[in-house]
Amino acid sequence: MPLPSEAAAATAAPRVRRFGRSQRLVHRATGVLMGLCVASAACLYLSPLAELVGRRHLVVTVHEWSGLLLPAPFLLGLASRTFRGDLRRLNRFGPHDGAWLRAALRRDRWSPRPAGKFNAGQKVYASWLAGAVLVMLGTGLLMWVTGFAPLRWRTAATFVHDWLALALGVVLAAHVGKALADPESRRGMRTGSVDRDWARREHPLWRIPDDRED
């Protein structure tokens, strides 16, 4: 006769809920708007793309409005309790996050990398991205509303906007690369659930929720 712990393990669902609908919708909407921003910026600043696409006025309009709307998914997501809960987790750093970062910076595959629902790399990325979006929005507004600020402010805003856009493109490319290298993490954002063994291996400090799906 199996022990209770063995029976529980046998009946445990292989997948566990990681993200609800609100988190996934915010992520998708933000990704679409960010993609429009980056693609339109590339068409504005890279001559081969500018010549290929043409219609500069339309590209400028798409870039401006996709940038202005970029905070909208986040603000709408604040209405969701589960989304706010994930924000609190992303904004909370503990001693285990330092251990994760040290192992990652050393590229040490053997040292443990303790992580809760979000690892330290995801927390740093989310914080940096939030700050970058705010700076891009502020500098973009200074460039857009020409009569709002003196010329030297607009010149400085253009410099910061352009170089931060380049850094943002590099960071987003790295983010996409990490996602492509981890199909289970990608599946979690697409479907909302992940493999239970993956969750225990990659996020051992995460208190896996009780709601399970077959």
N, C-alpha and C positions, 0 to 999 in steps of 0.2 A: 504494500500500500504506500503511495507516494507521500512524502512529507508535505505539510501545508505550504512551505516555501516553494517546493518543487511544483506543486499544483498551481500556485499563483504565477510562477514563471511560465508554466506551460500555457496558461490561459491569457497571459498578458498580450495585449495587442502589439504587433510589430512596429506600428507607427504611433507617433505622439504629436499632438497639436502644438505647433510652434508659433504660427501667426494667424490672427483672425482676418476677417475680410477688410476691416478698416486699415490695418497695417499694410496689407497687400495693395489696396487701392491707392493709398498715399505713395507707396513706393513706385507703383506703375505710373501714376500721374506725374510724379516728380521726375521719373526717368524720361518720360516723353517730352516734358517741357525742357529738361536739361539737354536732351538730345537735339531738340530744335534750336536751342541757344547755341550749342557747340557747332552744329552743322551750318547754321546761318552765319555765325562768326567766321567759320572757315571760308565760306563763299564770299565774305566781304574782304578778307585779308589776304587770301591766297589767289594770286592773279589767274592761274590756270582754271581754278574752280569758278572764279568770277566770270571769266570769259565763257565757260561752258554753260553756266546757269543763266547769266544775264539777269534782266529784270531786277536791277539793284534796289529800286524803291520797294518792291515787294519783299525782297530779302531783308531789308532794313526794318520794315514793318513787322515781319515775323520775328526777327531778333528782339525788337523792342518789347513786343507784347508777350512773347514767351518768357522774357526776363522779368517783366512786371508781374506776371501770373505765377512765377515760380514759388513764392511763399504760400500761394493759395491752398494747395493740397495739405500742407503742414497745418495751416490755420484751421481748415475744415476738420482735419483729423483729431484736433484737440477735443472735439465733441465726443470722441470715443474713449471710454474708460480703459480699454486694453491698450490703445495707442499711448495714452498718457502714462500707463504703467511701464511700457517699453521705454519711453523717454526718461523716466526716473532711473531705470536700470542703465541706460546709456550714459547718464550724467553722474553715475556713482562709481568712483574708482576705489579699489581696495588693495591691500598688500599683494593679493594674488595676481592683480593686473601688472604690478611691477615685475613679478617673476615671469609672467608671460612675455612681457616686452623684452626683458633681458635675454630670454631664450631665443626670441625671434630675431633680435638684433645680432646675436652671436650665430644665428642660423644653426642652432644646436637642436638636432632632431631627437636627441636622447633625453634631454632634461624635460621634466614635466612642464606642461603649459596649462596651469589651472585656469578655468574660465567658467563664469556663470552662463546665463542665457546668451550674453554677448561677450566675446573676448576683448582683450585690451586693444587690439588692432582695430576692431570695429568701433570701439568707443572713441579712439583717437580720430579715426576717419570721419565719424559722424560729427564730432565737435569741430574739426577743421572745415568740413563741408558747410556746416551751418554758418560759421564765421565768414567763409569765402563768399557764400551767397549774399550775406548782408553787405559785405564790402562791394561786391559786384553791383548790387542793386543801388547802393548809395552813389557810387562813382558813375554808374550808368545814368542815374537821374540828373546828376550834375552836367553830364555831357548832353543829355536830351533837352533839358530846360535851359537853353542858352542864356536867357536873361536873368537867371536866378543867382548866379555867382560870377565874380570877376574872372577875367581871362586866365590869370595865373592858377586859379583853383581848377578851372576846366582843363587846363594843360596838365596839371598834376593828376587830376582824376583820369584823364585819358591814359597817362603813363601807367598808373596803378591798374586800371581796368585791363589794359592790353597784356601786361605781364602776368597778372593774376589769372587771366583767361588761359594763358599758355600753361601755367602751373596746374590749373584746374583740369585742362585737357589731359595732362600727363597722369594726374591722380585718378581721374575717371577711367583712363585706359588701364591703369593698374587694378582698379576695382573690378572692371569687366574681366580682366585676365584671371584674377583670383576666383571670380564666380565661375568662369569656364573650367577652371581646374578642380572645382568641387561640385559635382553634379547633385549631390544630396542637399547641399546648402541651397543651390539654385532651385531644386524641387520644392524645398520648404517655402521659399518665397512665392513660387508659382501656385502650389496647391494648398499651402498652409500647414502641412504635416511633414515630419521627417522620420527616418528610421530610428527606432529606439536605441539600437546599438551605436549608431552614429552620434546621437545626442549624448550618450554616456561617455563615449570616447573623446569627442571634441569639446564638450561642455560639461565636464564632470561635476561642477559645482551648481549646475542648474537644477533647481527643484522642479522636476518634471511634473507638469499638471496631471491631475487625476483623470481628466476627460480623455478618453482613448477612442480610437476609431479602428475598425477592422480593415 
